[in-house]
Amino acid sequence: MKHSYPTLEPLKFLLQLIHNREMALPDFQRDFVWDPYATQELIESIISNYPAGSLLRIKNGNQLLFQPREIAGAPKLDHQCKPSYLILDGQQRLTSLYRALYGAGDHRFYLNLDALEKGNDLEDSVFYRRKEDGEKLYGTLEQQALSLIFPTSCLLGTADGFSGWQNQVLRVRGTDTNAILDLQERLSKLHKIWVQPVEEYEFPMVTLNEDTSGAAVCMIFETLNRTGVKLSVYDLLTARFWPRDFNLRKKWDDAQEEFPIVDEFRVDPYYILQVIALLEPGLDQDGKQRAPSIKRGAILEMEVGQAKKAWDTAVQGLTEALQMLRDDCGVLAPGLLPYNTVVIPMAAVLATQLNTKGAEQGANRLKVQRWFWCSVFGQMYENAPNSQAEKDFMELKRWMSGGAPPESVAEFHFRLSLRDVRPRQRAVYRGVMALVLQNGALDFHNRGKITSQLLSDKKNPIDDHHIFPRAHCDEKKYAPALRDCILNRTFIDRVTNRTLSRRAPSDYFAEIREKHGNHQTEELLDSHALPTGEKSSLTGDQFEDFLTWREERLKEMIEKRTS
């Protein structure tokens, strides 16, 4: 019996099925986990008409084989909804595209048509903003028309799609007939090149028929999850370099064995290729040296000679960068790294400093650390991270040689209110947590300095938890946004966190003071950048005063490392 049939399904139609509650997820599927940068990369692939993998779904029969639930951000399913299809493979891709093209979720995605018209790279012209920031910068048609920024949510989230948006832009921008006709022609060309590919994109789809048994579905699903590894740029270059006597995979395995920190931070081997591309950019067709670039196209064009020449130096630079992040910046685990891409220019510039000795070596290390903190708290890698990394590498090299500091350092301003920073603001949130660890945070349980080993302890792991416990805050009816903000978080081991339960800070810190002593308790509090003293806002359970005090303290720490 044939269990399935293949088709080509238009992306637009698939997302409409989701929106109309005709296609959903089986309840056993994991939650949506992609970060917005992964969605941005997928949109770039769709615009470029690159294959983005196949999808698998099952057709529902008279009896629902699995309990359905809606895609994250899509209209809710009620008890009477019976979706025609359930998605078995492709949830992350379809969810991210639904949210981007319908304007759902915490982020909004945009296409900078003006930049594309001027010849800028697609990687730099597709970008995202948090919903609140996007609405502030590009929320009105006047703002979009002035900068020719097209919100991707207008594709399917509005009735008339791009053509409707274009007509409104023409009304806003038009000053005379010739100007309107000229802009209309420009927008039509931009639509054909950059938007139409999304409107016409098709996914290969395999549909299991409604008679497929639950056991068969589970077997297929488990097989897909076991073997679903995509072919990467690193894999392609591994294959290309093999006949040239350069075993890229073995070189990477050897690097991880020689430098365990590389394996500890679970570094993507693609990053070492990007570091090499900065150090050894290669020659163009005319024999002239290329400008350093870490974009996908540049990596795919890499010659084996570049890799052979710069491999060892790049690995040493990467090791130096990871050690600096761990030992000097409080990034004790890969999950605390604010931006993955920031490692690339950091590794490359440290690789150029391997032979620097004496006081100059120390001065340059301090410069790199200052740049790191400015990049994190200035949120420099939120958009177009590859272009930012290329720019930073060149400016850091100049700074190392006595020139002007990078723009990200010279123009740094910290404008955020830490009351608004929660785990979803990943970079700043992780940056603050790294600051706390750099400050020498002590474990509440055993008073030892928190290390990477303690963070990964499987028996009693240390993680960031609420200082005023969640249940206590809810009882007091504190606003959830303030309860969960970075100001009310620090590193606490699981055992201690469970004992806090609903207890007020005055209660559990009094117990610590009684058992550890006054001086030791003050030392513990100060190590976490918490207010000290028996009459502090923390031990007096004054939540609002506590937030104010801690925000000032953390801002002082940020200023010290960035100024």
Secondary structure as the mmCIF struct_conf table of DSSP 4:
data_model
#
loop_
_struct_conf.conf_type_id
_struct_conf.id
_struct_conf.beg_label_comp_id
_struct_conf.beg_label_asym_id
_struct_conf.beg_label_seq_id
_struct_conf.end_label_comp_id
_struct_conf.end_label_asym_id
_struct_conf.end_label_seq_id
STRN STRN1 SER A 4 PRO A 10
HELX_RH_AL_P HELX_RH_AL_P1 LEU A 11 HIS A 19
TURN_TY1_P TURN_TY1_P1 ASN A 20 ARG A 21
BEND BEND1 GLU A 22 GLU A 22
STRN STRN2 MET A 23 PRO A 26
TURN_TY1_P TURN_TY1_P2 ASP A 27 PHE A 28
BEND BEND2 GLN A 29 GLN A 29
HELX_LH_PP_P HELX_LH_PP_P1 ARG A 30 PHE A 32
HELX_RH_AL_P HELX_RH_AL_P2 PRO A 36 ILE A 47
TURN_TY1_P TURN_TY1_P3 SER A 48 ASN A 49
STRN STRN3 LEU A 55 LYS A 59
BEND BEND3 ASN A 62 GLN A 63
BEND BEND4 LEU A 65 PHE A 66
STRN STRN4 PRO A 68 ARG A 69
HELX_LH_PP_P HELX_LH_PP_P2 GLU A 70 ILE A 71
TURN_TY1_P TURN_TY1_P4 ALA A 72 GLY A 73
BEND BEND5 ALA A 74 ALA A 74
HELX_LH_PP_P HELX_LH_PP_P3 PRO A 75 LEU A 77
TURN_TY1_P TURN_TY1_P5 HIS A 79 GLN A 80
BEND BEND6 SER A 84 SER A 84
STRN STRN5 TYR A 85 ASP A 89
HELX_RH_AL_P HELX_RH_AL_P3 GLN A 91 TYR A 102
TURN_TY1_P TURN_TY1_P6 GLY A 103 GLY A 103
BEND BEND7 GLY A 105 ASP A 106
STRN STRN6 HIS A 107 ASN A 112
HELX_RH_AL_P HELX_RH_AL_P4 LEU A 113 GLU A 117
TURN_TY1_P TURN_TY1_P7 LYS A 118 GLY A 119
HELX_RH_AL_P HELX_RH_AL_P5 LEU A 122 SER A 125
STRN STRN7 VAL A 126 ARG A 130
HELX_RH_AL_P HELX_RH_AL_P6 LYS A 131 TYR A 138
BEND BEND8 THR A 140 THR A 140
HELX_RH_AL_P HELX_RH_AL_P7 LEU A 141 SER A 147
TURN_TY1_P TURN_TY1_P8 LEU A 148 LEU A 148
STRN STRN8 ILE A 149 PRO A 151
TURN_TY1_P TURN_TY1_P9 THR A 152 THR A 152
HELX_RH_AL_P HELX_RH_AL_P8 SER A 153 LEU A 156
BEND BEND9 GLY A 157 ASP A 160
HELX_RH_AL_P HELX_RH_AL_P9 GLY A 161 ARG A 173
BEND BEND10 THR A 175 ASP A 176
HELX_RH_AL_P HELX_RH_AL_P10 THR A 177 LEU A 190
HELX_RH_PI_P HELX_RH_PI_P1 HIS A 191 VAL A 195
HELX_RH_AL_P HELX_RH_AL_P11 GLN A 196 GLU A 200
STRN STRN9 GLU A 202 LEU A 208
TURN_TY1_P TURN_TY1_P10 GLU A 210 ASP A 211
HELX_RH_AL_P HELX_RH_AL_P12 GLY A 214 THR A 227
HELX_RH_AL_P HELX_RH_AL_P13 VAL A 233 PHE A 241
HELX_RH_3T_P HELX_RH_3T_P1 TRP A 242 ARG A 244
TURN_TY1_P TURN_TY1_P11 ASP A 245 ASP A 245
HELX_RH_AL_P HELX_RH_AL_P14 LEU A 248 GLU A 258
HELX_RH_AL_P HELX_RH_AL_P15 PRO A 260 GLU A 264
TURN_TY1_P TURN_TY1_P12 PHE A 265 ARG A 266
HELX_RH_AL_P HELX_RH_AL_P16 PRO A 269 LEU A 279
STRN STRN10 LEU A 283 LEU A 283
TURN_TY1_P TURN_TY1_P13 GLN A 285 ASP A 286
BEND BEND11 GLY A 287 GLY A 287
HELX_LH_PP_P HELX_LH_PP_P4 LYS A 288 LYS A 288
STRN STRN11 GLN A 289 GLN A 289
HELX_LH_PP_P HELX_LH_PP_P5 ARG A 290 PRO A 292
BEND BEND12 LYS A 295 LYS A 295
HELX_RH_AL_P HELX_RH_AL_P17 ARG A 296 LEU A 300
TURN_TY1_P TURN_TY1_P14 GLU A 301 GLU A 301
HELX_RH_AL_P HELX_RH_AL_P18 VAL A 304 ASP A 328
BEND BEND13 CYS A 329 CYS A 329
BEND BEND14 ALA A 333 ALA A 333
HELX_RH_3T_P HELX_RH_3T_P2 PRO A 334 LEU A 336
BEND BEND15 PRO A 338 PRO A 338
BEND BEND16 ASN A 340 ASN A 340
TURN_TY1_P TURN_TY1_P15 THR A 341 VAL A 342
HELX_RH_AL_P HELX_RH_AL_P19 VAL A 343 ALA A 351
TURN_TY1_P TURN_TY1_P16 THR A 352 ASN A 355
HELX_RH_AL_P HELX_RH_AL_P20 GLY A 358 PHE A 377
TURN_TY1_P TURN_TY1_P17 GLY A 378 TYR A 381
BEND BEND17 GLU A 382 ASN A 383
HELX_RH_AL_P HELX_RH_AL_P21 PRO A 385 MET A 400
TURN_TY1_P TURN_TY1_P18 SER A 401 GLY A 402
HELX_LH_PP_P HELX_LH_PP_P6 ALA A 404 PRO A 406
HELX_RH_AL_P HELX_RH_AL_P22 GLU A 407 ALA A 410
TURN_TY1_P TURN_TY1_P19 GLU A 411 GLU A 411
HELX_RH_3T_P HELX_RH_3T_P3 LEU A 418 ASP A 420
TURN_TY1_P TURN_TY1_P20 PRO A 423 ARG A 424
BEND BEND18 GLN A 425 GLN A 425
HELX_RH_AL_P HELX_RH_AL_P23 ARG A 426 GLN A 438
TURN_TY1_P TURN_TY1_P21 ASN A 439 GLY A 440
HELX_LH_PP_P HELX_LH_PP_P7 ALA A 441 ALA A 441
STRN STRN12 LEU A 442 LEU A 442
HELX_LH_PP_P HELX_LH_PP_P8 ASP A 443 ASP A 443
TURN_TY1_P TURN_TY1_P22 PHE A 444 ASN A 446
HELX_LH_PP_P HELX_LH_PP_P9 GLY A 448 GLY A 448
STRN STRN13 LYS A 449 LYS A 449
HELX_LH_PP_P HELX_LH_PP_P10 ILE A 450 ILE A 450
HELX_RH_AL_P HELX_RH_AL_P24 SER A 452 LEU A 455
TURN_TY1_P TURN_TY1_P23 SER A 456 SER A 456
BEND BEND19 LYS A 458 ASN A 460
STRN STRN14 ILE A 462 HIS A 466
BEND BEND20 ILE A 467 PHE A 468
HELX_RH_AL_P HELX_RH_AL_P25 ARG A 470 GLU A 475
TURN_TY1_P TURN_TY1_P24 LYS A 476 LYS A 477
HELX_RH_AL_P HELX_RH_AL_P26 PRO A 480 ARG A 483
TURN_TY1_P TURN_TY1_P25 ASP A 484 ASP A 484
BEND BEND21 CYS A 485 CYS A 485
HELX_RH_3T_P HELX_RH_3T_P4 ILE A 486 ASN A 488
STRN STRN15 ARG A 489 ASP A 493
HELX_RH_AL_P HELX_RH_AL_P27 ARG A 494 LEU A 500
TURN_TY1_P TURN_TY1_P26 SER A 501 ARG A 502
HELX_RH_AL_P HELX_RH_AL_P28 PRO A 505 HIS A 516
HELX_RH_AL_P HELX_RH_AL_P29 ASN A 518 SER A 527
TURN_TY1_P TURN_TY1_P27 HIS A 528 ALA A 529
BEND BEND22 GLY A 533 GLY A 533
TURN_TY1_P TURN_TY1_P28 GLU A 534 LYS A 535
BEND BEND23 SER A 536 SER A 536
TURN_TY1_P TURN_TY1_P29 SER A 537 ASP A 541
HELX_RH_AL_P HELX_RH_AL_P30 PHE A 543 THR A 562
#
